[in-house]
Amino acid sequence: MTRKRKTTAAAPTLSATEAARNFSRLLNRVRYERRAFVIERGGDAVCEIRPVYRHAAFTGADLVRLLATLSDAPEAYLEAVATGIAQQRPTEDTRWPR
Protein backbone atom coordinates (compact mmCIF):
# COMPACT_ATOMS: atom_id res chain seq x y z
CA MET A 1 0.00 0.00 0.00
CA THR A 2 2.88 2.34 -0.52
CA ARG A 3 1.68 3.48 -3.93
CA LYS A 4 -1.52 5.51 -3.91
CA ARG A 5 -3.03 6.41 -7.21
CA LYS A 6 -4.74 9.76 -7.14
CA THR A 7 -6.25 11.53 -4.18
CA THR A 8 -9.75 12.93 -4.34
CA ALA A 9 -11.15 15.48 -1.94
CA ALA A 10 -13.10 12.71 -0.19
CA ALA A 11 -10.58 9.89 0.17
CA PRO A 12 -7.41 8.46 -1.35
CA THR A 13 -7.95 5.92 -4.10
CA LEU A 14 -6.43 2.47 -4.47
CA SER A 15 -6.65 -0.04 -7.27
CA ALA A 16 -8.61 -3.20 -6.53
CA THR A 17 -5.42 -5.20 -7.01
CA GLU A 18 -3.50 -3.09 -4.51
CA ALA A 19 -6.36 -3.27 -2.00
CA ALA A 20 -6.54 -7.06 -2.33
CA ARG A 21 -2.79 -7.51 -1.91
CA ASN A 22 -2.76 -5.33 1.21
CA PHE A 23 -6.23 -5.99 2.59
CA SER A 24 -5.18 -6.57 6.20
CA ARG A 25 -3.13 -3.38 6.25
CA LEU A 26 -5.98 -1.50 4.58
CA LEU A 27 -8.45 -2.66 7.24
CA ASN A 28 -6.04 -1.68 10.00
CA ARG A 29 -5.73 1.84 8.59
CA VAL A 30 -9.49 2.11 8.34
CA ARG A 31 -10.01 0.82 11.86
CA TYR A 32 -7.19 2.48 13.78
CA GLU A 33 -6.54 5.63 11.77
CA ARG A 34 -10.26 6.13 10.97
CA ARG A 35 -9.35 6.63 7.27
CA ALA A 36 -11.54 6.04 4.24
CA PHE A 37 -10.37 4.74 0.86
CA VAL A 38 -11.99 4.58 -2.57
CA ILE A 39 -11.31 1.33 -4.42
CA GLU A 40 -11.10 1.51 -8.20
CA ARG A 41 -11.19 -1.10 -10.92
CA GLY A 42 -10.05 -0.06 -14.36
CA GLY A 43 -9.86 3.56 -13.24
CA ASP A 44 -13.52 3.68 -12.16
CA ALA A 45 -14.51 4.07 -8.52
CA VAL A 46 -16.24 0.88 -7.39
CA CYS A 47 -16.62 1.25 -3.64
CA GLU A 48 -15.50 3.11 -0.56
CA ILE A 49 -14.11 1.41 2.52
CA ARG A 50 -14.61 3.56 5.59
CA PRO A 51 -14.99 3.20 9.35
CA VAL A 52 -18.38 2.34 10.77
CA TYR A 53 -19.72 5.15 12.87
CA ARG A 54 -21.83 3.86 15.70
CA HIS A 55 -24.44 6.24 16.99
CA ALA A 56 -25.51 6.14 20.59
CA ALA A 57 -29.02 4.79 20.98
CA PHE A 58 -31.60 7.42 21.84
CA THR A 59 -34.80 5.79 23.05
CA GLY A 60 -38.30 7.09 23.49
CA ALA A 61 -37.72 7.11 27.25
CA ASP A 62 -34.69 9.35 26.65
CA LEU A 63 -36.93 11.70 24.67
CA VAL A 64 -39.46 11.88 27.50
CA ARG A 65 -36.67 12.68 30.01
CA LEU A 66 -35.25 15.33 27.69
CA LEU A 67 -38.61 16.98 27.12
CA ALA A 68 -39.30 16.99 30.86
CA THR A 69 -36.21 19.17 31.37
CA LEU A 70 -37.63 21.89 29.13
CA SER A 71 -39.24 24.56 31.26
CA ASP A 72 -41.73 25.63 28.58
CA ALA A 73 -43.00 22.17 27.56
CA PRO A 74 -46.73 21.91 28.39
CA GLU A 75 -47.57 18.98 30.68
CA ALA A 76 -50.25 17.74 28.24
CA TYR A 77 -47.61 17.52 25.49
CA LEU A 78 -45.24 15.55 27.70
CA GLU A 79 -48.03 13.14 28.62
CA ALA A 80 -49.01 12.71 24.95
CA VAL A 81 -45.42 11.89 23.99
CA ALA A 82 -45.07 9.38 26.84
CA THR A 83 -48.40 7.75 25.94
CA GLY A 84 -47.49 7.54 22.25
CA ILE A 85 -44.17 5.89 23.06
CA ALA A 86 -45.78 3.44 25.45
CA GLN A 87 -48.33 2.41 22.80
CA GLN A 88 -45.79 1.67 20.07
CA ARG A 89 -45.52 -1.94 19.01
CA PRO A 90 -42.07 -3.43 19.29
CA THR A 91 -40.19 -3.64 16.03
CA GLU A 92 -39.17 -7.01 14.75
CA ASP A 93 -35.50 -7.81 14.56
CA THR A 94 -33.95 -7.17 11.19
CA ARG A 95 -30.54 -7.83 9.73
CA TRP A 96 -30.50 -4.40 8.08
CA PRO A 97 -28.69 -1.57 9.86
CA ARG A 98 -30.73 1.35 11.06
Stockholm file with secondary structure:
# STOCKHOLM 1.0

chainA/1-98         MTRKRKTTAAAPTLSATEAARNFSRLLNRVRYERRAFVIERGGDAVCEIRPVYRHAAFTGADLVRLLATLSDAPEAYLEAVATGIAQQRPTEDTRWPR
#=GR chainA/1-98 SS CCCCCCBCSSCBEEEHHHHHHTHHHHHHHHHHHCCCEEEEETTEEEEEECCCCCCCCCCHHHHHHHHHTCTTCCHHHHHHHHHHHHTCCCCCCCSSCC
#=GC SS_cons        CCCCCCBCSSCBEEEHHHHHHTHHHHHHHHHHHCCCEEEEETTEEEEEECCCCCCCCCCHHHHHHHHHTCTTCCHHHHHHHHHHHHTCCCCCCCSSCC
//
